[in-house]
Amino acid sequence: MDDLAGFLRTRRARVDPALVGIPTDTRRRVEGLRREEIAHLSGVSVDYYVRLEQGRATQPSEQVLDALARVLGLDETERGHLYRLARQRRRRTRTPVGRVRPELLRVLTLVADAPALIMDHRLDVLAGNHLAGLLYGQPMPGFNTARHLFLEEAADGFYADWANCTLDVVGHLRLAAGKYPDDPQLASLIGELAMGSERFRRLWARADVRARGHGRKAFRHPLVGLLELHQENFALPDGSGLELLVLSAAAGSPAEDGLRLLASLDAAADADR
């Protein structure tokens, strides 16, 4: 699903030659650095670097990877991704089986005032609290946020910052593909998204990686309007690959009022049934 050769090619293409001391002129036709320039700056032979980009060289040393990461200007997330890709042929990585413990489900029910979900590395939602179901307007188990983002017609209106969300999701799936290259379900999802979304195909070809963490998430809910929430991701420490994701509203904010209104509308609808 992901490979060292392709990652090196895309990272090389984005390096500005001027930033690494290489003069440029109008006759330069290569985007980024040339292969021989990367090799020279990294202290490896041109032949060896060419074989790396062609997928013919295996098991580069830690020293070579460190040098490549430095020259390519990789951040911490990209550096970790590079090392994982380089180790893929040395050992197989077991794909975690995401099972939600009953105790974790109990934690979800305790989060009453914010949408909360449990997700796996494929962005499949394995469980969610009541408010999460109201936010997304559908049952949580079986819901996949990447599929919703790229393949649902209404997604562009629902996600207030849809374009940036797509960058986050593709970057996360790239990381997941590097961690779990033998996961057939992940490969199937990526193929489905590539077949159904031109934007996904374009972003996937860039090979960018992003780590999920925290930040602003804004939604345009059809019933209560704009909800500007804060997303916090908590990776579970049990090796399951699962995350607890909580979308909270600042105290006294319009988003807090919106979540309360959403819950009250649902309660009123239940009373009328």
C-alpha positions in Angstrom: 0.0 0.0 0.0 2.9 2.4 0.8 6.5 2.1 -0.1 9.9 3.6 0.6 10.7 4.4 -3.0 7.5 6.4 -3.6 7.9 8.3 -0.4 11.5 9.3 -1.2 10.4 10.5 -4.7 7.7 12.8 -3.4 9.8 14.2 -0.6 12.7 14.9 -3.0 10.4 16.8 -5.3 9.3 19.3 -2.6 12.8 20.4 -1.5 13.8 23.9 -2.6 17.4 23.6 -4.0 18.2 27.1 -2.8 17.5 26.1 0.9 20.3 23.5 0.7 22.8 25.7 -1.1 22.2 24.6 -4.7 22.0 27.5 -7.1 19.1 27.4 -9.6 18.4 29.0 -13.0 15.6 29.1 -15.5 17.0 26.0 -17.3 16.4 23.7 -14.4 13.5 21.4 -15.3 13.5 19.1 -12.2 11.0 19.9 -9.5 12.9 19.8 -6.2 16.3 18.1 -6.0 17.9 15.8 -8.5 18.8 12.2 -7.4 22.5 12.9 -7.6 22.0 16.0 -5.5 20.2 14.1 -2.8 22.9 11.4 -2.9 25.7 13.9 -2.6 24.1 15.8 0.3 23.3 12.6 2.1 26.8 11.1 1.7 25.7 8.0 -0.3 26.5 6.9 -3.8 24.3 8.0 -6.6 23.9 4.3 -7.7 22.7 3.3 -4.2 20.2 6.2 -4.0 18.8 5.4 -7.4 18.3 1.8 -6.3 16.4 3.1 -3.3 14.0 5.1 -5.4 13.5 2.2 -7.8 12.8 -0.2 -4.9 15.8 -2.3 -5.6 17.8 -1.5 -2.5 16.6 -3.0 0.8 17.4 -2.4 4.4 19.1 1.0 4.4 21.1 1.6 7.6 20.0 3.9 10.3 22.8 6.3 9.3 21.6 6.5 5.7 18.0 7.1 6.9 19.1 9.8 9.3 21.0 11.5 6.5 18.1 11.3 4.1 15.7 12.6 6.7 18.0 15.6 7.3 18.4 16.5 3.7 14.8 16.0 2.8 13.8 18.2 5.8 11.4 15.7 7.3 9.5 16.5 10.4 9.1 14.1 13.3 6.0 12.4 11.8 7.6 12.0 8.4 10.8 10.8 9.9 9.0 8.0 11.8 7.1 7.1 8.7 10.4 6.8 6.7 11.9 4.4 9.2 8.8 2.2 9.3 8.8 2.0 5.5 12.4 1.0 5.5 11.7 -1.8 8.0 8.7 -3.2 6.2 10.7 -5.9 4.4 12.6 -6.9 7.5 9.6 -7.9 9.5 5.8 -8.2 9.1 3.6 -6.0 11.3 0.6 -7.6 12.9 -2.6 -5.7 12.2 -4.4 -5.0 15.5 -7.8 -6.3 16.0 -9.9 -3.5 17.4 -12.2 -4.8 20.1 -13.8 -2.3 22.5 -13.7 -3.4 26.1 -16.9 -3.1 28.1 -15.1 -0.7 30.5 -14.3 1.6 27.6 -17.9 1.6 26.5 -18.8 2.6 30.1 -16.4 5.6 29.8 -18.2 6.7 26.6 -21.5 6.9 28.5 -19.9 9.1 31.1 -19.1 11.7 28.5 -22.5 13.3 28.4 -21.9 16.9 27.1 -19.6 16.2 24.2 -19.6 13.9 21.2 -17.2 11.0 21.9 -16.1 8.2 19.6 -13.8 5.2 19.6 -12.0 4.7 16.3 -9.5 2.3 14.8 -6.6 3.1 12.4 -8.9 2.7 9.4 -11.1 5.5 10.8 -13.9 3.0 11.4 -16.0 4.2 14.4 -16.4 1.2 16.6 -18.6 2.9 19.2 -19.9 6.4 20.0 -22.0 8.1 22.7 -25.5 9.4 22.1 -24.3 12.9 21.2 -21.9 11.6 18.6 -24.8 9.9 16.8 -26.8 13.1 16.9 -23.9 15.1 15.5 -23.3 12.8 12.5 -27.0 11.9 12.1 -26.4 8.2 12.0 -25.6 5.2 14.1 -21.9 5.1 15.1 -20.9 1.4 14.8 -20.0 0.8 11.1 -19.5 4.5 10.3 -16.2 5.4 8.6 -15.3 9.1 8.7 -13.0 8.9 5.6 -15.7 7.3 3.6 -18.2 9.9 4.8 -15.8 12.8 4.1 -14.9 11.8 0.5 -17.9 9.8 -0.8 -21.0 11.5 0.7 -22.3 14.4 -1.3 -23.4 16.4 1.7 -19.9 16.1 3.4 -18.6 19.4 1.8 -21.4 21.3 3.5 -21.3 19.4 6.8 -17.5 19.9 7.4 -17.0 23.6 7.6 -13.3 23.2 6.8 -13.7 20.3 4.4 -10.5 20.9 2.4 -8.3 20.8 5.5 -10.1 17.8 6.9 -9.3 15.9 3.7 -5.6 16.7 4.2 -5.8 15.3 7.8 -7.6 12.1 6.8 -5.3 11.3 3.9 -2.3 12.0 6.0 -3.6 9.7 8.7 -4.4 6.9 6.3 -0.9 7.2 4.8 0.6 6.7 8.3 -1.7 3.8 8.9 -0.6 2.2 5.6 3.0 2.5 6.6 2.3 0.9 10.0 0.0 -1.9 8.8 1.1 -2.7 5.2 -0.6 -6.2 5.4 -4.0 -5.0 6.4 -6.4 -6.1 3.6 -9.3 -4.0 5.0 -7.3 -0.9 4.9 -6.1 -1.6 1.4 -9.7 -2.1 0.4 -10.8 1.2 1.9 -8.0 3.1 0.2 -9.0 1.5 -3.1 -12.6 2.4 -2.6 -11.7 6.0 -1.8 -9.4 6.3 -4.8 -12.1 4.9 -7.1 -14.8 7.2 -5.8 -12.9 10.5 -5.2 -10.7 12.5 -7.5 -9.5 14.7 -4.6 -8.5 11.6 -2.6 -6.5 10.3 -5.6 -4.6 13.6 -5.9 -3.9 13.9 -2.2 -2.8 10.2 -2.0 -0.3 10.7 -4.8 1.4 13.4 -2.8 2.3 10.8 -0.1 2.0 13.4 2.7 1.6 12.0 6.3 0.0 13.7 9.3 -0.3 12.7 12.9 -3.7 13.0 14.5 -3.8 15.0 17.7 -5.9 18.0 18.6 -7.3 21.1 17.1 -10.4 22.9 15.9 -13.2 21.0 14.2 -16.2 22.9 12.8 -19.4 21.4 11.6 -22.5 22.8 9.9 -25.3 20.8 11.5 -28.6 20.9 9.5 -30.6 21.4 12.7 -28.5 23.6 15.0 -26.1 25.4 12.6 -22.4 26.0 13.0 -20.6 24.0 15.8 -17.1 25.1 16.4 -15.6 22.3 18.6 -12.2 21.2 19.9 -11.0 17.7 18.9 -8.8 15.8 21.3 -7.4 12.4 20.4 -6.4 9.9 23.1 -4.4 6.9 21.8 -5.2 3.9 24.0 -2.1 2.4 25.6 -3.1 -1.3 25.0 -1.6 -1.8 21.6 -5.1 -2.1 20.0 -4.5 0.9 17.6 -7.7 2.4 18.9 -8.3 6.1 19.8 -10.8 7.9 22.0 -11.9 11.1 20.2 -13.7 13.8 22.1 -15.3 16.9 20.5 -15.8 19.5 23.2 -17.3 23.0 23.2 -15.8 25.9 25.1 -17.8 26.9 28.2 -20.3 29.6 27.4 -19.7 29.4 23.6 -22.4 29.2 20.9 -21.2 25.7 20.2 -22.0 24.6 23.8 -25.5 26.1 23.3 -25.8 24.3 20.0 -24.9 20.9 21.5 -27.5 21.4 24.3 -30.1 22.4 21.7 -29.2 19.3 19.6 -29.7 17.1 22.7 -33.0 18.8 23.7 -34.4 18.5 20.1 -33.7 14.7 20.3 -35.3 14.5 23.7 -38.4 16.3 22.4 -38.6 14.0 19.4 -38.4 11.0 21.7 -41.3 12.4 23.8 -43.5 12.8 20.7 -43.0 9.2 19.6 
